[in-house]
Amino acid sequence: VFSLFFVLLEKPLSHLSHQLLHTSYYPRPRKPPIALKAPTQAVATVMDSDSSNSVCIVFGTQSGTAAQAAKEIKVELLHFIGRSKAQPEPEVRIVAGNAMSPERLLSMLNGALATIFVTSTFGEGEFPETMLKLYEYLESCGDQDFSGRFAVFGLGSSMYAAGDQFNQAARMLDKRLGEIGGSRIIEVGLGDDQAAELYRGELDKFMEKLEPKLFGQSAGASFIDPPEPLYRISLAAGSHGRHFRPVPPNYHFVTLQLAKSMVSEGYHRPASMFSFSLANTGLKYDVGDHLAVLPRNPEIAVNKILALYAPAIEKTQLLSVEAVDHFSTSPFPSTLTAGEMLEQYLDLCARPSRGFFKQLYLFATTAESRAKLRVLFDRENPNVSQDAFELYTGTHTYVDVLCDFAKDSLPPFEYLLSMIPTICPRLYSIASSPLGAAEDQLDLLVVSNKWKDAAKQERVGLATQYLFGAEVGERVAVQIKTGILQPPANPETPVLMFGLGTGVAPFRGFLQHRQALKRNGAKLGPATLYVGFRHEMNDYYLQHNYQTWIEEGVLTAVRPVFSHDSLKEWGGKLYFISDLIAEHPEDMFNALIHHDEAEGKHKSDVHVYYCGPAMGIPETIQTAMEGALASTGMVSVCGSCSCSCLPRIGRDLSSSPPSYSVFRHKNRPTCSWNVWSMSKIASTPSAFRHRLPRFCDARSMCFYIQEALAQFHQYLFKRSLLFRAWFRHKQYRKKSQLVYREETQQCRITFLFYSSSPFVESLGVSVGSIWRLFVADLFGGGRDFEGCFRIIINIASLVVVNLWH
């Protein structure tokens, strides 16, 4: 073993080293993307047409927001082209990232005038499904495989800025395109859905910089004619009744079977368990998956729009919809009624954007209305402050604005499809297991989303308003999305779960899954659940289920917290899960550390999950867990060891948690994800590679590696631990390489990652925890890749080879 180790150190790239070390991985299979599938008929047309005078917009989206941003970019480019009088007039195309094979798409982009990439960041800093394969292909490209001009705009959330995850997919795509020969037009744009205008504020700044450089000229500020609409509408023969509903493209209809209230009668925050029938739909789901629900607008909003266009447009009138750009997909069925278009597809109740006011301005016929609209989209207008704009848009929807300006600024009906965004699906964690629920049944636990706007008027979220107003038997358009939260493959693995409010939903599925396994004779490991609610008497979701699960041995313990019930005891301060952990640290210790009687030692192979809002709550729970372990005499969750190097590594690499892990996600209408891990998790290999370029300085990375390994060796030799390693030849995968270019030097760090059957048989709990911690801190932004990448050899079970040029 030691001789092999020294061979690797002395000749890391030798033939022997190459034979010893190989990479394989076993990711959880991803379901094919079903949101915004690429058009098959358009692919041949795209490849056969000349793209030399075209601007291509390539988007990658998970829920449809990036597709909407791509549409807004196209409209803005058409505005600019019309004002600049560019000749010959460039064509603007929108293409999904999975519209064709990556090779063919890159070939088309190489010949284009320029390419604008728009991508969201999904999961733990990962690419959305419609962009993932393209990025993986770009990773395999050489230095000169892409010769086009490009710009990248990302959509992310600053709520997940920890671990350098904010717009990570966009930043990585921008970097990679530059590395393979692309010419960057401007720096990457970073949209933030936590901003007042969501991503649109940054998008406006991005376009202001991009457009003059894109076409080599500036455009005047005058607005004369509106650009061509993105969709053409024609009246189809005949009409249909109010119940005619074609299935939205790439969706399925499921039937609402039951809606059961989960709160006390009259409580101001309604919450219900919705049960849907999947019978005869062909839909299947796994425990931990999500349901994407496509909500509908309230009928009153639809009727207001129809009243503006009556009698030319009637609710039951059949319309045919065709995309003007034959390269792009259409979110609308080819034929549908006017009422269905307004109710199911156009986001009439959303907050209006500046781009909408700019387009509406083009249809204004009076100086008064043009002046009113101009101040609503012109950021540099001194007469309107940002606060005034936010006050107006915060109290008005698209419907309200159209009604206000209907007299002299009403656009043609077909322009509504270009001006108003389409409804995006809302993602909810599935609160059931296919093993434990009734046959062909799927459950959702949803709380009504209510708030008061700046005018003190109560508002209700579109999706929850739709669900809570739906009657039993209602057909709901849905998609099944693969989730990240999933129970351990081995049911004997201990589980620790944190659920806040409706964040308990996926853990209901977990416990149903465990219950079904238990009844089939499986042996279960311990499972502890921490839950947080506001009031015990009002919103203690699933209260009567917990005791049943405990009695059946499915759940070991439930630790509830009621934040608003202890205000007097805590001097007006809310009582959170972190406070409960600090008050009873022994409960946390017992949940994290258990005694293995077979091996006669403490183990900490627990899987830790979190589901709920972000807002710093997982970090607070993490800190409380560390404090609980310290107060019980444990420095970290590495067994009974008190290795002094752990806190230091955790501090040096502060972007990752120092000692344990949590799977977490934000349980909100548009799900975001942030994953930590303490033990084996399933992950895509691309997600691991995405984490590598976290260090902007190669020299500092080598410093961390050398210092940590030195401390690691010292600890192991002090413990006199013996290891026995063996190797199994697996599928060859070429090593990942990261190239760091600096002004005065070029550094190349080549990381060799290897995975196979267990390489180190005698790894004790202490040692295993240390190397998991080191790998998570160094490469994962908090993710432990033991399950996907066992980075190994010998003493550190990790080999990092650095070559300085």
Secondary structure, DSSP 4 states (H G I P E B T S, - for coil): -HHHHHHHHH-TTSHHHHHH------PPPPPPP-SSPPPSHHHHHHHHS--TTEEEEEEE-SSSHHHHHHHHHHHHHHHHHHHHT-SSPPEEEEEETTSS-HHHHHHHHHTSSEEEEEEE-BTTTBPPHHHHHHHHHHHH--TTS--SEEEEEEEE-GGG-GGG-TTHHHHHHHHHHHHTT-EESSPPEEEETTSTTTTHHHHHHHHHHHHHHHHTS---S---SPPPPSEEEEEEEEE--TT--PPPTT-EEEEEEEEEE-S-TT-SS-EEEEEEE-TTT-----TT-EEEEE----HHHHHHHHHHHTTTS-TTEEEEEEESSTTS--SS-SEEEHHHIIIIIB-TTSPP-HHHHHHHHTT--SHHHHHHHHHHH-TT-TTS-HHHHHHHHHS--HHHHHHHTHHHHPPPGGGHHHHSPBPPPEEEEB-S-TTTSSTTEEEEEEE--EEE-TTS-EEE-HHHHHHHHPPTT-EEEEEEE--S----SSTTS-EEEEEEGGGGHHHHHHHHHHHHHHHTT-----EEEEEEES-TTT--TTHHHHHHHHHTTS-SEEEEEETTTTTTTTTT----HHHHHHH-HHHHHHHH-EEETTTTEEE---EEEEES--TTHHHHHHHHHHHHHHHTT-SSSSTT---THHHHHHHHTTTS-SS---EEEE-SSS-EEEE--SS-----HHHHHHTGGG-S-HHHHHHHHHHHHHHHHHHHHHHT----B--------PPEEEEEE-SS-EEEEEE-----S-SBTT--HHHHHHHHHHHIIIIISS---TTT-----GGGT--EEEEE-
